[in-house]
Amino acid sequence: MSRTLQILTLCLLVTVTSCKEEYPDLEDGLYAEIVTSKDTMVAKLFYKKVPVTVANFVALAEGNHPMVSEEFKGKPFYDSLTFHRVMDKFMIQGGDHTATGSGNPGYKFTADFDPSLKHDKGGILSMANGGGINTNGSQFFITEVPYPSLDAYDAEGNLKPCDQPRVSCHSVFGELVKGIEVQDSISNVKVGARNKPLENVYITKVNIIRKGSDAKSFNAAKTFEEQLPVVEEEFAKIKEDARLKAEEEQRIREEKTAEASKALKPILDEYNSKTTTLASGLKKYVITEGTGAKVKEGDKAMISYEGYFTDGRLFDSNDQSVAEKYGMFDQRRLDANMYGPTEMPIRKDAQMIAGFKEAIASMKVGERAFFYIPSHLAYGERGRGGIKPNTDLTFILEMTGIAE
């Protein structure tokens, strides 16, 4: 074979090899090939829905992120890191160069969210954070099962108060399309303290795959720099709108409270004028006589209660209609089935204020009664929460039954 023919043959082989398409069954889009010591996973990245979060991940993977610390510049960030936190039936977490869960790439950023992206299945790729929308860095996790409590939006499509304590808001930015069984194999490894694998599970390399002209034109570093200020501005507006909404809701609550309190005050005063004072100082007036059995020590009474200050202001009630009337309705309380009669033990050592324990122990099923509880039988000189020290309280209680 002549040298010319050899060169032509070599060039043809190089051309054919370079044209070989990786993962030919994948549709056009942006993908992350996560090569691990267990095997390989491939995730589709939602770069059109959450461009900033995807750009952050891609720029870190390709080593051109504009905000990383000097030690990480020009280096593929995820290569040779580990999955440092693994929880079976939950998720696997990686992306921390310290493998402790406290490391970061030298910056924190505000993630973007899309309400259509949810933690609703296994294989969801999402950002780990330190609490709040602006504490994201390099750490990510992949779910094994649905975990809706991690969503940034609630069931009604409203953004949750992400900057409040114990509120989880994580940005979904991808989904496994290959290797879900790899995620499962990693989640099943044996772990020690803080859910760290006893034997390291490595992220050997993260390769970004661009299929189609649109994905190939996605410039991660440029997108991150240009779009991050837009996202920050959007969330600043959302936060300000939420503040104004909260102020308006508070104003409405105060108006409702004032109106309802003004109407109730004469009724409470009338009840108080009809009370009988017991030896302890507790005052009682029966509004509706009970027709059922009187409770005894050890019973569990079902109690509907309304707690008022002496000026008629409500401070707590498990009656939904009363809470609504005073502008104190709480949707979370309703969701937790905490409106309606509450089971309360008739015991001398029950964890309740002395006056309340004595009050319910004096009742029988079907009875509705007014009680005036002087401060020494309530929260006394210390007070509690919104109840100031040395505050007298009043209650309207109804015993609806005795639990079995």
C-alpha positions, 0 to 999 in steps of 0.5 A, a space after each residue: 500500500 502506498 504512503 498516500 493511500 495509507 494516509 487517506 485510510 488513516 484520515 478516513 478512520 479518524 473521520 468515522 471515529 470522530 463522527 460516532 455519536 455518543 448515546 445515539 438514542 438520546 433526543 436533542 438536549 443537554 446531558 450530564 454523564 456521571 461516571 462513578 466507581 459503581 457505573 455510569 448514570 446519564 441525566 438530562 439537564 433542564 437548561 431552558 427551565 432553570 438555566 442558572 442552576 444548570 449553568 452552575 453545574 455545567 460550568 463546574 463540571 467543565 472547569 470554567 465556572 467564573 466564581 470558583 476559588 482560585 484552587 478550582 479554576 480551570 479544573 473539572 470540579 466534580 472529577 474524583 469527588 465522592 458521594 459523601 452522604 447516602 441515605 437508602 430510600 431517600 437520596 445520594 449526595 455528592 459534589 463536596 471536595 471536603 466530603 463532609 457536607 460543609 464544603 463549597 466551591 468558593 461562592 454561594 448563589 441563588 438558584 432558580 426554580 420552575 414549578 413544573 419540576 418536582 421531586 416526584 420520582 426516583 432519579 431526580 437531580 437537585 441542588 443541596 443547600 444550606 437552607 434558603 434559596 441563596 445558599 447553593 454551591 456545588 453540592 447536588 443529590 439524586 433521589 431514590 424515591 419521591 420526596 415532595 417536601 423538598 419542592 420549592 413550590 407548594 401543592 397550590 403552586 405558590 413559592 414556599 417561604 424558603 428563607 424561613 427555618 425548617 423550610 426545604 426549597 431545592 432546585 430540581 435541574 435534571 433527571 436520570 435517563 440512564 443508570 437509575 439502577 446505579 443510583 440504587 446500588 449507591 444508595 444501598 452501600 453500607 454507611 457509618 456516621 452521618 450517612 457517609 459510605 464506609 467505602 468511598 463511592 467515587 464520581 470518577 468524572 462528569 462529562 457534559 454531552 450536547 446534542 443538537 444545535 440549541 444545546 451546543 450553543 449553551 454557554 454555561 459560564 456566560 449564562 450564569 453571569 448574565 442570568 444570575 442577577 436576573 434571578 436575584 432581582 426576581 426573588 427580591 421582588 417575590 420577597 418584597 411582595 410576600 412582605 407586603 402581603 403578610 403586612 396586609 394579612 396582619 392588618 386584616 387579622 387585627 381588624 377582625 380581632 378588634 371587631 370580634 373582640 369588641 362583640 365578645 367582651 360583653 358576653 364574657 363579662 356577663 358569663 363572668 358575673 354569673 360564675 361560681 368561684 371554686 376553692 382554688 380561685 377558678 371561676 366557672 359558669 355552665 352555659 349548657 348543661 351536660 347530659 353525659 357521664 362526668 369524667 373521672 381520673 384516667 379518662 381522655 376527654 374530647 375538648 373543644 376550646 376557645 381561649 380568650 384574654 379578658 378583653 375578648 381577644 382570642 389567643 388560641 382555639 381548636 374550633 376552625 370557625 372561631 379561628 376564622 372569625 378572629 383572622 387566626 385560621 392556619 392552613 397548616 393546622 388544618 392540613 395536620 388535622 389539628 382543628 376539632 375536639 382535642 383529646 386531653 387526659 384527666 390526670 393530676 400530672 397532665 402537662 397543662 396549666 393548673 386551672 385548665 386541668 381543674 376546669 376539664 376535670 369538673 365537666 361532663 359530656 355535653 357540657 359547655 362552660 365558661 371558666 375564668 382562670 386567674 394568672 396563678 392558675 395559668 402561666 403566672 409570673 413567667 408568662 408564655 409566648 404571647 401571654 404576658 406575665 400575671 395575665 388572667 385568662 378565660 376559656 369557653 370549653 365544650 366536652 364532646 365525648 370521652 375517648 376509648 
